[in-house]
Amino acid sequence: MSVPTRNWARNQRCIPTAVHQPSSTDEVVQIVKTAAAAGERVKVIASGHSFTDTAMTDGHLLSLDRMDRVVGVGGPDGFDVRVQAGIRLHVLNEQLAQRGLALPNLGDIDRQSIAGATSTATHGTGAALGNIATRIVGLQLVAADGTVHVADEEHDPELLRVARVSLGALGVITELTLRCVPAFNLRAVETIEPLVDVIGDFRNLMHETDHVEFYWMPGARRCQVKRNTRTDLPAEPQSRAAYIKDKWIGENLAFGAVCRVGRRFPSLAPKVAKLVMSAASERDLIDRSDKVFCSPRKVRFLEMEYGVPLDAVPDAIGRIQSLVSTLPVKPMFPIEVRASAPDDIPLSTGFGRASGWIAVHQYVGVPYESYFQGVESIMNDYGGRPHWGKLHFQTAATLAHRYPEWDTFQTWRAKLDPSGTFANAYLDRVLGPVRS
């Protein structure tokens, strides 16, 4: 009997026909060929950090946890790192640091596999930097017929361009080559500032240093601004005691406790929200880049995130402020605002435009539908593109016109998976059926 599978947030569940843990590309090929011959579906799951059902299936579920090695380092400058697709970001970051390398940008969670993060266009913040998938310069992909496709900048570059963000719809990615950079430190400066000042100078704020983001609790007049700047200075991290106090006790244990109070007593939610924002503190430290980018996240939540044209963010924030004042259940999590550079990946949420990112969250077990649907309606007015791994209510019909190379991706999907071996309910909704 197959064991039920859940995602990290516990809002998605499936009972696959079988769960496989291959340790090589050859094993993946055999699993895919057997399933396809029987007319059964195949999906891949790693940490389950997608809030959508993108990895859920009633067919064959592949865990690539045993495919988690750094295969080699090469390239003209020695910066190209070939890895197996199942390696988790926190493991990869440590492996890169040992080699004097780093990824130039990361999000604030490092529990995902590298293939899961890139396939959903996961990103950090930095107006001059694209999402993590833009660092892919080579990949290995198992198509529905068992063929292993190897694509890089010289061999099949068009497949490389398309497959960097694929939602798992083109096949099983088993290896990736990432163009890294020399390891670097970041100076992290966190301040509490008036929201009106941050919004009033938003574009300049996002370009004033390497990585900028801010957190704002709807209804609050002030927000927490984080500026991370590359530096040649040696690391001056928080003490172990201060790190535990801030990251584990403050941002996880205490935050989780106040969220549980707000869930149990909804009328207290606005007070809980104010308490959360008032607890934010100012910091100034220097540390290894991935240690600044990434933080432990133990409080479970649901999230929706949209990318909109960068200049649309201030107007959108004002409209969200008005929306929240009408909601019967107030959010207990702050809104996160970031920025990223444009890219040329057909299904990337950053395709062809500089993006401002607005992420909304709600604590697990608290009603979120009216909040998320209301925010999505606002985002639609700016041609918003939802993060593929986070909750949204879009369909292929509502999304197709937002991606100029939508048909390019669909053509490759029909070529590599003509029978829909890698489809599931999520892909049926957001991409539609495979075109003949």
WOWO-V717845 format. One record per residue. N is the residue number from 1. PHI is phi in whole degrees, 0 to 359 (NA if undefined). D_LAST is the distance of its C-alpha to the last C-alpha in Angstrom with 2 decimals. Layout:
N,PHI,D_LAST  N,PHI,D_LAST
This chain:
1,NA,34.88  2,284,32.53  3,271,34.15  4,302,32.89  5,243,31.59  6,235,32.43  7,272,31.93  8,301,34.95  9,281,35.49  10,68,35.25  11,259,33.05  12,232,29.95  13,210,30.09  14,211,28.04  15,237,28.96  16,288,26.73  17,299,26.73  18,204,28.29  19,245,29.33  20,244,29.39  21,231,31.45  22,294,30.51  23,243,32.90  24,206,30.98  25,298,27.64  26,300,28.14  27,293,28.47  28,299,25.28  29,304,23.46  30,295,24.99  31,296,24.18  32,295,20.47  33,297,20.25  34,294,22.27  35,295,20.33  36,297,16.89  37,296,18.54  38,270,19.86  39,72,16.64  40,254,18.43  41,266,17.68  42,226,19.49  43,223,20.98  44,244,23.85  45,229,26.97  46,236,30.11  47,282,32.79  48,70,30.77  49,275,31.85  50,282,28.82  51,276,29.86  52,271,26.36  53,268,24.58  54,299,22.33  55,254,23.65  56,278,24.08  57,199,22.46  58,258,23.43  59,257,22.10  60,268,23.53  61,252,25.20  62,256,26.21  63,257,29.32  64,262,29.91  65,299,33.54  66,275,34.81  67,253,32.90  68,225,35.16  69,253,37.02  70,278,37.66  71,276,36.78  72,182,38.53  73,233,39.71  74,201,39.45  75,86,38.44  76,300,40.90  77,250,42.88  78,76,42.32  79,255,40.24  80,268,36.83  81,246,36.55  82,265,34.06  83,227,33.51  84,285,31.67  85,292,29.11  86,273,31.11  87,296,34.27  88,281,35.46  89,300,36.44  90,292,40.08  91,288,40.33  92,300,38.64  93,302,41.01  94,291,43.99  95,297,42.80  96,294,42.32  97,300,45.74  98,295,47.39  99,260,46.05  100,73,47.20  101,233,43.70  102,198,41.71  103,279,38.52  104,289,39.47  105,205,38.18  106,214,37.36  107,280,36.88  108,262,39.63  109,237,38.17  110,236,37.95  111,268,36.88  112,287,33.13  113,283,31.60  114,296,30.79  115,291,27.07  116,294,26.92  117,295,28.88  118,286,26.90  119,293,23.40  120,254,24.47  121,63,26.32  122,299,29.69  123,219,32.53  124,251,36.27  125,228,38.32  126,156,39.49  127,298,38.96  128,258,38.73  129,234,36.43  130,274,32.70  131,288,31.08  132,299,31.35  133,297,27.95  134,293,29.37  135,272,31.69  136,282,29.03  137,242,29.51  138,191,27.81  139,204,25.59  140,236,24.45  141,225,21.12  142,263,19.98  143,279,16.25  144,296,14.70  145,272,15.85  146,90,19.27  147,291,19.37  148,264,21.74  149,262,20.90  150,249,24.05  151,233,23.84  152,214,26.91  153,291,28.44  154,254,28.94  155,244,26.11  156,59,22.51  157,296,23.79  158,290,20.52  159,297,18.94  160,304,22.26  161,300,22.12  162,284,18.72  163,280,19.30  164,298,22.77  165,234,21.54  166,230,18.45  167,59,19.35  168,75,18.61  169,274,14.84  170,262,14.50  171,154,16.93  172,262,20.65  173,282,22.91  174,251,26.08  175,216,28.17  176,224,28.76  177,247,31.27  178,249,32.95  179,274,35.21  180,263,38.25  181,228,41.56  182,302,45.18  183,305,46.24  184,213,47.81  185,261,49.75  186,237,49.23  187,268,51.93  188,256,50.85  189,242,52.72  190,244,52.08  191,230,53.92  192,251,54.28  193,225,54.06  194,297,54.08  195,300,50.60  196,299,51.72  197,288,52.55  198,296,49.29  199,290,47.19  200,295,49.52  201,235,48.97  202,300,45.43  203,298,43.97  204,297,47.09  205,301,47.09  206,290,43.59  207,254,44.58  208,282,48.12  209,207,47.36  210,297,44.66  211,222,43.31  212,227,44.15  213,208,43.14  214,218,44.94  215,242,45.11  216,220,46.29  217,270,47.14  218,309,46.55  219,102,49.99  220,276,51.68  221,269,53.34  222,238,52.94  223,219,50.12  224,263,49.86  225,250,48.84  226,244,47.87  227,241,48.30  228,246,47.51  229,237,48.86  230,298,48.79  231,212,52.29  232,269,54.25  233,288,56.69  234,292,56.98  235,296,55.53  236,227,57.64  237,287,55.57  238,299,56.66  239,294,59.01  240,302,57.59  241,296,59.42  242,294,58.09  243,297,54.49  244,298,54.81  245,298,56.45  246,283,53.81  247,277,50.53  248,265,51.22  249,282,53.90  250,289,53.17  251,277,49.38  252,237,48.63  253,296,51.54  254,292,53.26  255,298,50.11  256,300,48.69  257,296,52.00  258,291,52.12  259,293,48.52  260,295,49.45  261,297,52.40  262,296,50.24  263,290,47.84  264,287,50.82  265,232,52.60  266,305,50.14  267,294,53.06  268,272,53.88  269,307,50.45  270,300,51.67  271,292,54.63  272,298,52.45  273,299,50.26  274,295,53.39  275,296,54.70  276,300,51.56  277,291,51.77  278,290,55.52  279,280,55.15  280,297,53.24  281,235,55.55  282,266,55.98  283,219,55.56  284,208,56.05  285,208,55.21  286,231,53.82  287,204,51.61  288,303,48.89  289,308,45.71  290,293,43.53  291,288,46.48  292,278,46.66  293,298,42.95  294,254,42.40  295,226,44.29  296,291,44.41  297,232,42.66  298,254,43.91  299,277,43.82  300,281,40.56  301,210,38.86  302,247,35.66  303,218,34.31  304,230,32.14  305,222,31.96  306,235,30.74  307,260,30.75  308,229,32.05  309,307,33.59  310,309,36.79  311,287,39.15  312,276,37.78  313,300,39.06  314,303,42.66  315,296,41.70  316,296,39.17  317,299,41.85  318,299,44.29  319,290,41.91  320,294,41.21  321,303,44.97  322,293,45.33  323,300,42.55  324,299,44.15  325,295,47.47  326,261,45.97  327,283,44.29  328,290,45.98  329,239,45.26  330,278,45.83  331,291,43.92  332,251,45.93  333,250,43.95  334,288,44.29  335,276,41.51  336,251,40.44  337,235,39.88  338,222,38.64  339,213,37.25  340,209,34.95  341,275,34.12  342,288,30.97  343,216,28.39  344,239,25.36  345,273,22.81  346,310,19.68  347,262,19.64  348,289,23.41  349,294,25.40  350,261,27.81  351,303,25.52  352,73,27.71  353,206,30.59  354,291,33.64  355,242,33.22  356,257,35.71  357,247,34.84  358,237,36.17  359,246,35.95  360,245,37.35  361,225,38.33  362,213,39.95  363,295,41.83  364,301,40.26  365,87,41.40  366,257,42.14  367,306,40.15  368,233,37.74  369,301,35.34  370,294,37.39  371,294,38.07  372,294,34.53  373,294,33.10  374,294,35.90  375,295,35.31  376,299,31.57  377,299,32.48  378,294,34.72  379,298,32.16  380,302,29.68  381,292,32.28  382,250,32.02  383,67,28.25  384,300,28.66  385,245,26.07  386,284,26.52  387,301,27.07  388,294,24.03  389,261,26.44  390,238,28.70  391,300,28.73  392,197,27.18  393,239,25.85  394,279,22.97  395,228,19.41  396,303,16.22  397,294,17.54  398,273,20.90  399,264,19.91  400,307,17.31  401,287,20.13  402,273,22.34  403,238,20.37  404,303,20.48  405,249,17.87  406,304,15.42  407,293,12.60  408,299,13.86  409,295,13.40  410,297,9.88  411,295,9.05  412,294,11.20  413,298,9.84  414,295,6.39  415,286,8.92  416,269,11.48  417,219,10.13  418,297,6.84  419,259,8.74  420,73,10.37  421,300,13.69  422,261,15.07  423,280,14.22  424,203,17.19  425,299,18.63  426,294,19.31  427,294,15.91  428,300,14.48  429,282,17.21  430,270,17.29  431,247,13.75  432,83,11.91  433,291,9.07  434,295,6.48  435,283,3.79  436,285,0.00
